[in-house]
Amino acid sequence: MDDEEECEMEDHDPAIPRVPAIRIPRVDFGSFAICEVCLKDVFETVTLTRPN
């Protein structure tokens, strides 16, 4: 099976493989693919920088 998504994040760490990634639908611009590592990084950034 060769239909795995590839991570589309601009700041993806080159040391980490871009697959597997999951496709996330977006209302504003279609969809994008993100791997688990980038998703975790984004989640932690949002969680840590959220105003109280």
PDB file as gemmi writes it, atoms N, CA and C in Angstrom:
CRYST1    1.000    1.000    1.000  90.00  90.00  90.00 P 1                      
ATOM      1  N   MET A   1       0.841  -1.184   0.000  1.00  0.00           N  
ATOM      2  CA  MET A   1       0.000   0.000   0.000  1.00  0.00           C  
ATOM      3  C   MET A   1       0.886   1.246   0.000  1.00  0.00           C  
ATOM      4  N   ASP A   2       0.760   2.062  -1.033  1.00  0.00           N  
ATOM      5  CA  ASP A   2       1.655   3.203  -1.185  1.00  0.00           C  
ATOM      6  C   ASP A   2       0.897   4.527  -1.147  1.00  0.00           C  
ATOM      7  N   ASP A   3      -0.227   4.544  -0.417  1.00  0.00           N  
ATOM      8  CA  ASP A   3      -1.020   5.765  -0.380  1.00  0.00           C  
ATOM      9  C   ASP A   3      -0.905   6.492   0.964  1.00  0.00           C  
ATOM     10  N   GLU A   4       0.239   6.315   1.627  1.00  0.00           N  
ATOM     11  CA  GLU A   4       0.438   6.999   2.905  1.00  0.00           C  
ATOM     12  C   GLU A   4       0.621   8.493   2.684  1.00  0.00           C  
ATOM     13  N   GLU A   5       0.052   9.269   3.600  1.00  0.00           N  
ATOM     14  CA  GLU A   5       0.200  10.724   3.531  1.00  0.00           C  
ATOM     15  C   GLU A   5       1.602  11.105   3.975  1.00  0.00           C  
ATOM     16  N   GLU A   6       2.090  12.224   3.452  1.00  0.00           N  
ATOM     17  CA  GLU A   6       3.395  12.754   3.834  1.00  0.00           C  
ATOM     18  C   GLU A   6       3.188  14.079   4.557  1.00  0.00           C  
ATOM     19  N   CYS A   7       3.885  14.279   5.666  1.00  0.00           N  
ATOM     20  CA  CYS A   7       3.739  15.490   6.469  1.00  0.00           C  
ATOM     21  C   CYS A   7       4.039  16.735   5.633  1.00  0.00           C  
ATOM     22  N   GLU A   8       3.173  17.736   5.729  1.00  0.00           N  
ATOM     23  CA  GLU A   8       3.320  18.960   4.943  1.00  0.00           C  
ATOM     24  C   GLU A   8       3.723  20.166   5.791  1.00  0.00           C  
ATOM     25  N   MET A   9       4.089  19.941   7.043  1.00  0.00           N  
ATOM     26  CA  MET A   9       4.469  21.059   7.907  1.00  0.00           C  
ATOM     27  C   MET A   9       5.790  21.663   7.441  1.00  0.00           C  
ATOM     28  N   GLU A  10       5.863  23.004   7.395  1.00  0.00           N  
ATOM     29  CA  GLU A  10       7.070  23.686   6.914  1.00  0.00           C  
ATOM     30  C   GLU A  10       8.258  23.487   7.848  1.00  0.00           C  
ATOM     31  N   ASP A  11       7.994  23.433   9.161  1.00  0.00           N  
ATOM     32  CA  ASP A  11       9.102  23.291  10.114  1.00  0.00           C  
ATOM     33  C   ASP A  11       9.308  21.852  10.562  1.00  0.00           C  
ATOM     34  N   HIS A  12       8.974  20.897   9.674  1.00  0.00           N  
ATOM     35  CA  HIS A  12       9.168  19.476   9.977  1.00  0.00           C  
ATOM     36  C   HIS A  12      10.655  19.179  10.165  1.00  0.00           C  
ATOM     37  N   ASP A  13      10.978  18.465  11.229  1.00  0.00           N  
ATOM     38  CA  ASP A  13      12.373  18.100  11.521  1.00  0.00           C  
ATOM     39  C   ASP A  13      12.886  17.132  10.451  1.00  0.00           C  
ATOM     40  N   PRO A  14      13.952  17.478   9.735  1.00  0.00           N  
ATOM     41  CA  PRO A  14      14.474  16.608   8.668  1.00  0.00           C  
ATOM     42  C   PRO A  14      14.929  15.244   9.180  1.00  0.00           C  
ATOM     43  N   ALA A  15      15.215  15.128  10.453  1.00  0.00           N  
ATOM     44  CA  ALA A  15      15.665  13.844  11.015  1.00  0.00           C  
ATOM     45  C   ALA A  15      14.512  12.866  11.204  1.00  0.00           C  
ATOM     46  N   ILE A  16      13.288  13.352  11.084  1.00  0.00           N  
ATOM     47  CA  ILE A  16      12.106  12.508  11.285  1.00  0.00           C  
ATOM     48  C   ILE A  16      11.467  12.217   9.929  1.00  0.00           C  
ATOM     49  N   PRO A  17      11.095  10.950   9.706  1.00  0.00           N  
ATOM     50  CA  PRO A  17      10.416  10.637   8.438  1.00  0.00           C  
ATOM     51  C   PRO A  17       9.094  11.402   8.313  1.00  0.00           C  
ATOM     52  N   ARG A  18       8.751  11.788   7.090  1.00  0.00           N  
ATOM     53  CA  ARG A  18       7.518  12.540   6.865  1.00  0.00           C  
ATOM     54  C   ARG A  18       6.288  11.637   6.769  1.00  0.00           C  
ATOM     55  N   VAL A  19       6.490  10.341   6.853  1.00  0.00           N  
ATOM     56  CA  VAL A  19       5.364   9.401   6.839  1.00  0.00           C  
ATOM     57  C   VAL A  19       5.443   8.521   8.082  1.00  0.00           C  
ATOM     58  N   PRO A  20       4.383   8.011   8.647  1.00  0.00           N  
ATOM     59  CA  PRO A  20       3.014   8.271   8.189  1.00  0.00           C  
ATOM     60  C   PRO A  20       2.495   9.591   8.740  1.00  0.00           C  
ATOM     61  N   ALA A  21       1.558  10.174   8.029  1.00  0.00           N  
ATOM     62  CA  ALA A  21       0.902  11.406   8.471  1.00  0.00           C  
ATOM     63  C   ALA A  21      -0.592  11.229   8.296  1.00  0.00           C  
ATOM     64  N   ILE A  22      -1.348  12.064   8.962  1.00  0.00           N  
ATOM     65  CA  ILE A  22      -2.801  12.010   8.809  1.00  0.00           C  
ATOM     66  C   ILE A  22      -3.275  13.280   8.113  1.00  0.00           C  
ATOM     67  N   ARG A  23      -4.298  13.146   7.295  1.00  0.00           N  
ATOM     68  CA  ARG A  23      -4.842  14.300   6.577  1.00  0.00           C  
ATOM     69  C   ARG A  23      -5.930  14.909   7.429  1.00  0.00           C  
ATOM     70  N   ILE A  24      -5.826  16.219   7.654  1.00  0.00           N  
ATOM     71  CA  ILE A  24      -6.780  16.936   8.483  1.00  0.00           C  
ATOM     72  C   ILE A  24      -7.540  17.921   7.605  1.00  0.00           C  
ATOM     73  N   PRO A  25      -8.867  17.793   7.545  1.00  0.00           N  
ATOM     74  CA  PRO A  25      -9.651  18.734   6.731  1.00  0.00           C  
ATOM     75  C   PRO A  25      -9.701  20.107   7.382  1.00  0.00           C  
ATOM     76  N   ARG A  26      -9.652  21.137   6.551  1.00  0.00           N  
ATOM     77  CA  ARG A  26      -9.732  22.514   7.061  1.00  0.00           C  
ATOM     78  C   ARG A  26     -10.831  23.247   6.310  1.00  0.00           C  
ATOM     79  N   VAL A  27     -11.577  24.055   7.004  1.00  0.00           N  
ATOM     80  CA  VAL A  27     -12.649  24.810   6.371  1.00  0.00           C  
ATOM     81  C   VAL A  27     -12.082  25.895   5.463  1.00  0.00           C  
ATOM     82  N   ASP A  28     -10.987  26.527   5.904  1.00  0.00           N  
ATOM     83  CA  ASP A  28     -10.462  27.682   5.179  1.00  0.00           C  
ATOM     84  C   ASP A  28      -9.647  27.365   3.934  1.00  0.00           C  
ATOM     85  N   PHE A  29      -8.873  26.283   3.939  1.00  0.00           N  
ATOM     86  CA  PHE A  29      -8.052  26.024   2.741  1.00  0.00           C  
ATOM     87  C   PHE A  29      -7.921  24.538   2.403  1.00  0.00           C  
ATOM     88  N   GLY A  30      -9.018  23.826   2.391  1.00  0.00           N  
ATOM     89  CA  GLY A  30      -8.964  22.425   1.996  1.00  0.00           C  
ATOM     90  C   GLY A  30      -8.495  21.536   3.117  1.00  0.00           C  
ATOM     91  N   SER A  31      -7.310  20.950   2.972  1.00  0.00           N  
ATOM     92  CA  SER A  31      -6.799  20.069   4.011  1.00  0.00           C  
ATOM     93  C   SER A  31      -5.278  20.071   3.989  1.00  0.00           C  
ATOM     94  N   PHE A  32      -4.686  19.517   5.048  1.00  0.00           N  
ATOM     95  CA  PHE A  32      -3.238  19.374   5.080  1.00  0.00           C  
ATOM     96  C   PHE A  32      -2.889  18.092   5.808  1.00  0.00           C  
ATOM     97  N   ALA A  33      -1.680  17.607   5.575  1.00  0.00           N  
ATOM     98  CA  ALA A  33      -1.228  16.388   6.240  1.00  0.00           C  
ATOM     99  C   ALA A  33      -0.204  16.760   7.304  1.00  0.00           C  
ATOM    100  N   ILE A  34      -0.283  16.077   8.437  1.00  0.00           N  
ATOM    101  CA  ILE A  34       0.652  16.341   9.530  1.00  0.00           C  
ATOM    102  C   ILE A  34       1.006  15.023  10.205  1.00  0.00           C  
ATOM    103  N   CYS A  35       2.299  14.850  10.516  1.00  0.00           N  
ATOM    104  CA  CYS A  35       2.713  13.612  11.178  1.00  0.00           C  
ATOM    105  C   CYS A  35       2.517  13.748  12.684  1.00  0.00           C  
ATOM    106  N   GLU A  36       2.595  12.631  13.372  1.00  0.00           N  
ATOM    107  CA  GLU A  36       2.326  12.604  14.812  1.00  0.00           C  
ATOM    108  C   GLU A  36       3.279  13.498  15.599  1.00  0.00           C  
ATOM    109  N   VAL A  37       4.558  13.531  15.200  1.00  0.00           N  
ATOM    110  CA  VAL A  37       5.552  14.330  15.920  1.00  0.00           C  
ATOM    111  C   VAL A  37       5.240  15.819  15.791  1.00  0.00           C  
ATOM    112  N   CYS A  38       4.936  16.283  14.572  1.00  0.00           N  
ATOM    113  CA  CYS A  38       4.601  17.694  14.372  1.00  0.00           C  
ATOM    114  C   CYS A  38       3.300  18.041  15.088  1.00  0.00           C  
ATOM    115  N   LEU A  39       2.331  17.132  15.045  1.00  0.00           N  
ATOM    116  CA  LEU A  39       1.063  17.371  15.711  1.00  0.00           C  
ATOM    117  C   LEU A  39       1.276  17.537  17.212  1.00  0.00           C  
ATOM    118  N   LYS A  40       2.131  16.707  17.780  1.00  0.00           N  
ATOM    119  CA  LYS A  40       2.451  16.792  19.205  1.00  0.00           C  
ATOM    120  C   LYS A  40       3.132  18.136  19.510  1.00  0.00           C  
ATOM    121  N   ASP A  41       4.081  18.543  18.657  1.00  0.00           N  
ATOM    122  CA  ASP A  41       4.772  19.822  18.836  1.00  0.00           C  
ATOM    123  C   ASP A  41       3.793  20.998  18.783  1.00  0.00           C  
ATOM    124  N   VAL A  42       2.884  20.966  17.817  1.00  0.00           N  
ATOM    125  CA  VAL A  42       1.895  22.031  17.676  1.00  0.00           C  
ATOM    126  C   VAL A  42       0.987  22.057  18.906  1.00  0.00           C  
ATOM    127  N   PHE A  43       0.545  20.888  19.323  1.00  0.00           N  
ATOM    128  CA  PHE A  43      -0.344  20.806  20.486  1.00  0.00           C  
ATOM    129  C   PHE A  43       0.339  21.358  21.736  1.00  0.00           C  
ATOM    130  N   GLU A  44       1.595  20.977  21.952  1.00  0.00           N  
ATOM    131  CA  GLU A  44       2.325  21.459  23.124  1.00  0.00           C  
ATOM    132  C   GLU A  44       2.548  22.969  23.056  1.00  0.00           C  
ATOM    133  N   THR A  45       2.853  23.480  21.880  1.00  0.00           N  
ATOM    134  CA  THR A  45       3.060  24.922  21.713  1.00  0.00           C  
ATOM    135  C   THR A  45       1.780  25.680  22.040  1.00  0.00           C  
ATOM    136  N   VAL A  46       0.658  25.205  21.503  1.00  0.00           N  
ATOM    137  CA  VAL A  46      -0.619  25.865  21.748  1.00  0.00           C  
ATOM    138  C   VAL A  46      -0.977  25.785  23.238  1.00  0.00           C  
ATOM    139  N   THR A  47      -0.767  24.629  23.838  1.00  0.00           N  
ATOM    140  CA  THR A  47      -1.107  24.431  25.236  1.00  0.00           C  
ATOM    141  C   THR A  47      -0.240  25.305  26.152  1.00  0.00           C  
ATOM    142  N   LEU A  48       1.046  25.389  25.843  1.00  0.00           N  
ATOM    143  CA  LEU A  48       1.960  26.153  26.688  1.00  0.00           C  
ATOM    144  C   LEU A  48       1.847  27.659  26.515  1.00  0.00           C  
ATOM    145  N   THR A  49       1.376  28.104  25.350  1.00  0.00           N  
ATOM    146  CA  THR A  49       1.323  29.535  25.087  1.00  0.00           C  
ATOM    147  C   THR A  49      -0.100  30.100  25.185  1.00  0.00           C  
ATOM    148  N   ARG A  50      -1.039  29.277  25.586  1.00  0.00           N  
ATOM    149  CA  ARG A  50      -2.439  29.718  25.700  1.00  0.00           C  
ATOM    150  C   ARG A  50      -2.568  30.712  26.862  1.00  0.00           C  
ATOM    151  N   PRO A  51      -3.222  31.844  26.637  1.00  0.00           N  
ATOM    152  CA  PRO A  51      -3.386  32.798  27.743  1.00  0.00           C  
ATOM    153  C   PRO A  51      -4.344  32.250  28.789  1.00  0.00           C  
ATOM    154  N   ASN A  52      -4.100  32.579  30.047  1.00  0.00           N  
ATOM    155  CA  ASN A  52      -4.941  32.063  31.125  1.00  0.00           C  
ATOM    156  C   ASN A  52      -6.182  32.910  31.319  1.00  0.00           C  
TER     157      ASN A  52                                                      
END                                                                             
